[in-house]
C-alpha cells in the first residue's frame, strides 16, 4: 500500500484475462448478505408479492381493465390506412349515410355506378352525347319492378329522396352526376318535387332574408353601405373588381345569407333583427291590450260609440292570442315586401307610365274615350312612381285579376278602365291590390307603431297613457290593420281573368287590357278561380306572395320552377334567380366552358357541399383543379354517375311511409 491510498479499498483491480472479457471488480458485486437489492426486499417482505398483487391482477382480469373497451367489428376500420385516398373516399361516401362513419353505412344502403365512355374515346361533353346519357339515366330511374302484386319504382329503392322532415317521396332521389351541370337533366323533377322545393325556398330564403333586408334599410345602413352599393351601383362594383352585372339589387338577398359571421354588416343585421323582433312583439301585444281596455271602457259607458267599441273590442280579443314572435316576424316580412315593391319597382313604373302617356295620353284624357277632367300628368318622377306602387299594394283586392296593375287609370267603382260614365276625377286608381292598407291612413303624421320603428307601444304602457280608440292613428296603424285582417272574413278567389275595360266606348281598351293583363295565379293558390271565404290577411298574403314570385322580382312559379332553372346563389358561379346552363344547340367549346366550374347537386352545396369531380368525371384536359371558366376544359373522356340505394331490409321499412305514391306497403317482408 502506498502513501495516500484508501485503506478500505480492496486490493483488487479490473483486468482482462487473456481469453475473456473484463470481469467486474469485487467491490461492485452484490454479495449474498447485501441488503440493497430488489430481491432482498422481496425476501424480507413477501406478503404483497405473494398475496396482494396476484389478487389485484385476478380482479382486473375478471372485470376488465376498463369499462370502455371498444370492440371493432368492422375489419376495414382496422386495416385501411387513414392517410390513403381510399380512406378519404370512404369518408366522402359516408356523407350520404346517416351513420357518417366509413364502412358502417353499407349496413343500410349500397352504391352502384354507371359509367359512360365514348366509343372513339373522344370528348364526351358534347350535345349529342350528353343527350344520350341523359336519356339512359331517365330510362334507368323510371324502371319499375313487379313483386308480390306491387309495383316498385326507383323512388322505393333509393337511399334518399327527401328535403327534410315529412318530405320522403316528395323530392327526387339523390344522385351524384356531372349531368347536373345542365338544366336538361331536370326531367327528374315532378310537380310534387317542385312544390317541396318551392316551400323550402320560401322557408330558407324568402322568409328569413326579406325581413333582414328591412333591417339593413332601417338600422344598418352605415354598417352595410359597402355591400349595398356593390349591388346598387355598377360603377362602384367595377372599382372593386366585380363585373357590372354584379350590381343587381336582388343580390342583396343572397349576400344576407352568404356573408361571413364576423362581417360587420352581418353582425349588425343579426343583432338588430333580434332586438327589433323582440321589441315589436312586446309592443304589438301592449298596443292591442291597451286598445282593448279603452274600447271596453267606452263600451261599458254606454254612450255614443259604445256599439262600435263593443264590435271592435270583440275583434281585438280575437287578435291578442295571435300575437307572438312568429306572427310579428310574418307581419314585418310583408311590410318590408310592400316597401321593396315601391323602391325596386319605381324605375320600371316610371318608364312604363311615361311611355303609356306618350302613346295613349290623348286618348286617356279625351272626352270621347277617357276622362277629360282626370289629372293624369304626362310624366312622373321616381318619387311619384314609388308612391303609385305603394297605392297599388294598399288597394282593394280583386278576384277578377288578382295581380292587377299599378297604373292609376281604372275606375274603382265599376272596375272598368276609364269608364266615362259616372267616373269622377278622384276615382282613378290601380287595379286590384293586397286589400290591407298599410299606408298609415289619411291622417297626416306618423302611424302609431311606425314611430321609432314600432316602439311606441312600450312607451304608452310605461306612461300609463290612454288611447282614443277611434283615432285614425290607431285604426290605420300598419300593425293594427294587419293583425285585424287576420280575423276579418273575406270572400274571393285568386283569378286570372283579363282586367276589365268599358267595351261600349272602346274596343281598343278591351284589347289592350286583354294583352297586358298579368296572369300570376296558379292552381296551388287557395282558393283558385272559385269563391272561398278566408280572412282579409289570407288574401293579402297571397297577393304579396304572387308579387314576390313575379317576373319583376324572384321570377318563380309555384309548381313549375325547380332548382335547375332558378338558382339561389349559394353555389360558386351561381346567382340568385339565375339558372343552370343548357347544352342544347350549344357548341362543344361552350358546353365545356359551362362545365369548367365547381359541381353541385341541386342543393348548391347547402347539404352535400361541393361534389368531388374526381369520382364523377375523368380523362380531363386540363386536370381537375387546373381549369376554370377563364381557362376552360378542352376535353372530358369519361362520366360516372353514382346512385345510392337501400338494402332490402331498409326498403321494407321505407315503403311503409304514408307519403308513398300509391299508398304504403305494410305487408312486405
Secondary structure, DSSP 4 states (H G I P E B T S, - for coil): --TT--TTS-S----B-TTS-B---GGGS--TT-S-SHHHHHHH--HIIIIIHHHHHHHHHHH-S-TT------HHHHHS-TTSHHHHHHHHHHTTSTT-STTGGGGTEEEEEEEEE-TT-----SHHHHHHHHHHHHHHHT-EEEETTEEEEHHHHBS---SSTT-TTSSPPPEE-GGGGBGGGGGG--HHHHHHHHHHHIIIIIHHHHHHHHHHHHT-TTTTHHHHHHHH-HHHHHHTT--GGG--TTHHHHHHHHS-TT-HHHHHHHHHHHHHHHHHHHHHHHHHHHHHHHHHHHHHHTSTTHHHHHHHHHHHHHHHTT-SHHHHHHHHHHHHHHHHHHHHHHHHHHHHHHHHHHHHHHHHT-TTTS-TT----S---HHHHHHHHHHHHHSPP-SSBSS-EEEEEEETTT--BT-TTT--GGGEEEE---S---S--SSSS--TTTTTTT-HHHHHHHTT----TT-HHHHT-HHHHHHHHTTSEEEE-B-BPPPPB-TTT-HHHHHHHHHH------TTSSSBSS-EEEEHHHHHHHHHHHHHHSTTTT---TTT--TTTSEES-STT--EEE--B--TT--HHHHHHHTSS----TTTTSSS-S--GGGTEES-BS-TTS--SSS---B--EEEEEEEEE-HHHHHHHTT-TTSTT----S--
